[in-house]
């Protein structure tokens, strides 16, 4: 069953094409890794999907319904941004931060449930500002999970996190996908992690030049070469700017 459909998505920022006729769909229980260089349009894509950007052409559907017709789908989506912003001295505990994600219909015992899923239930009374970067990101995964979403969207969530924390983070994502049947859409620069974790991959560089089974991409030398060349061109372009 298709849970997400992106049709001819095009975004213009003051005459600059951020996304150009992007088409792909996501099936229920997919683990989709979205890869692409900085400036490729990954965050723009997510902002459109989350209803934060609406000046686009094309269509975005969740569960068969266009998001321009109904925003109900947002309750079925958990989102983890790249680096959540909060004050270091913010006095809230882990439990309180996760509880901020609760809606009226959610039960408070969900807080402990999701903290167990991210291996933080024993630290629930600690202040979030006292945690490491990796632990903080796991808190934000728990917050995204507290309303039992069907889809989890993560925008480069391990930026600036040490390698040990990354491994635990990736294990949690794997378990959420395999054991909880949550559909995951995850953007990353870590090709090695994407090749190990993702069942499907979408290669984005303003346009989509691959979307399919992960193994097909990572076992195809021509596609990998195209990816590295386009990443290098984008990198050079940014430095020229």
PyMOL commands that set and color helices and strands:
alter all, ss='L'
color gray80, all
select helices_A, chain A and resi 42-49+72-76+94-99+109-117+121-123+128-130+133-145+163-178+191-197+214-218+221-240
alter helices_A, ss='H'
color red, helices_A
select strands_A, chain A and resi 2-13+16-27+31-35+56-62+65-66+77-80+151-155+183-187+200-204+208-213
alter strands_A, ss='S'
color yellow, strands_A
deselect
rebuild
show_as cartoon
